[in-house]
Amino acid sequence: MKTKKNIDGYERLKIGSNIRKWRTLKDIKQKDLAESLKLSEAAISNLENDLTDITLSQLEDISLAIDIPVETLFKIGRAHV
């Protein structure tokens, strides 16, 4: 998981790659995740590429849609299905 400093110098979590990793491991297409969350594919792509900030509500919805705990999206390291 990457981090990026914001304007105040604090590290910001970048969890988009974890979302993509788990979505792929669960064999869920971006289109299917987008439909289940009532978002566009572009919106999912933007979240996975850390181009847009993600809300806690979105994190919860994504974790339910791909059937993993929210905490897993914050973990660094290898994925275990």
JOMODA-V356818 format. One record per backbone hydrogen bond with DSSP energy under -1.0 kcal/mol. CO is the residue of the C=O (numbers start at 1). NH is the residue of the N-H. If there is no record, write none. Layout:
BEGIN
co:nh
CO:NH
CO:NH
END
This chain:
BEGIN
co:nh
2:14
4:12
6:9
10:6
12:4
15:19
16:20
17:21
18:22
19:23
20:24
21:25
22:26
23:28
24:27
29:33
30:34
31:35
32:36
33:37
34:39
40:44
41:45
42:46
43:47
44:48
45:49
46:51
46:52
47:50
55:59
56:60
57:61
58:62
59:63
60:64
61:65
62:66
63:68
69:72
70:73
71:74
END
